[in-house]
Amino acid sequence: MKIAIASDHGGYQLKETVKAHLLKTDVEVVDFGSHSRESVDFPDYAKMVGTSIVNGENQLGILCCGTGIGMSIAANKITGIRAAVVGDVFSAKATKEHNDSNILCLGERVTGEGLACLIVDTWLNAEFLGGRHANRTH
């Protein structure tokens, strides 16, 4: 599996933690930045990740900012993207099973690193259920 990952300055450390966690698995990670805590505009990074998914370059994406909200709003402006802000394991599973989310958004200021990695694992291991949910998402 190939996953695009990016953050703004407010989510930089969480992105680095999640990336290191993913690299311990069979997941290929494509890091679009940012590469420091220097101030950047989060919509630029959401667009890079979202576009790479829509174009088929990456299968899924993970975006990190201070709360996950800004990244989610920006990513969801891209046709074909279903980005979800998640702060708990149940929502991580549900957003994949029911909403077929293709981008997970996390907030460094609101989600601890251990929980974030558990959320990522839960999201990646969940599968879209289709059926009655399919008409609502595509």
N, C-alpha and C positions, 0 to 999 in steps of 0.2 A: 504494500500500500504506500502511496505517495501523498504526503500531507504538506500543504503550504502553511507557514506560520509567520506571523508578524506582530508587531506591537508599536505603540507610540512610546514616548519617554515614560509615561506613567505606568506602563505595563511591561517595561523592558526586563526587569528582574524575573517576573513571573514567566515571561516568554522563555528566558534562558533556562529556568528550572524545568519547564514543560518540555522544552527541546531536549535537554539532557536526559530526561525521563524517557522520552520517545526513542532516543538513539540507543537505549539499552534493549530495544525490541527489534523486530524485523521491519519496522516502519522506516521509510525513507523520508527525511525531513528537508524541505526547501525553505530556507530562511530568507524572507524578503526584508528583514530589518525591523525596526531600527536597530542600530548596533551600539547604542549608548543611551544615556539618560538625557542627552541634549534634546531640547524642545523640537518637536516635529508636528506636522499636521496629520492626525489619525486618519482622515478620509483617504489620503494618498495610499496608505498601507492597506486599508480595507479594499480599496479598488484593485490594487495589485493582486492580492490573494483571491478576491472574488473573480476577477477576470481570468486568472489562471485555472480556476475550477470550471468556469463556463466554457473555456477554450479546451478543456480536457487535459491540460498539462499536469494537473493535480486532482486527486479524487476528493479530498476534503481539506478544510482549512481550520486553523485555530488563530483567533485574534485576541490580543490582550491589550487592555488600557486600564485606566484607573478603576473604572466600575464595570466595563464591558458594554455599557449602554451606547456610548458614542460609536464604537466599532460596529455594533449591531445595526444601528440606524444607518450608518454609511454603507455597510455591506448589503443591506436589504434593498438599497436603491438599484442594485444590479439585477437585471432580469435573470431569473434562474437560480438566484441565491436565496437560501432559506437559513438565515443566521439567527441563532438563539443565544441570549444571555443566560448563563446557567450558574447557579451558586450552590446547588445541592445534587446529590446522586440520583434521586428520584426524577428530577427534571431532566437530567442528562439522558437517562434511559427513555423517558417519555418523549422528549423532543426528537429523538431519532426514530422511535417506534411509531409515533403518531404524526409527526410533522416532516419526517424525512430531512431533517436539518443537514445541511452540508457544510456549515461553518459553526463552530463553537466559539462563543465569546466569553472571556473570563476577565474579572476585575481584580487587579493586584491589591487594591486598597480595601477590598471587601472579602477576599477569599484567600485563605492560607495556602501555602505551597503544597502541603500534604493532601489537603482536600482537593485542590486543583488537579493534582495528578490522579487521584481517585475518580474525579469527575471525567477527566479525559479517558481513562481506561474504560469506564462504564459506557461512555458515549461511543467509543470506538467498537466496543463489543456488542452493542445493541444493533438490531436490524429493523429496517422499516417493515411494518406489518402489512402494508398495502390494504387491500380490501376496502372497507368503508372509508379508510383514511386517504386513499389514493385520489379520489375526486376533490378532496379539500386542499391538496398540496400541489397539484400539477396543472 
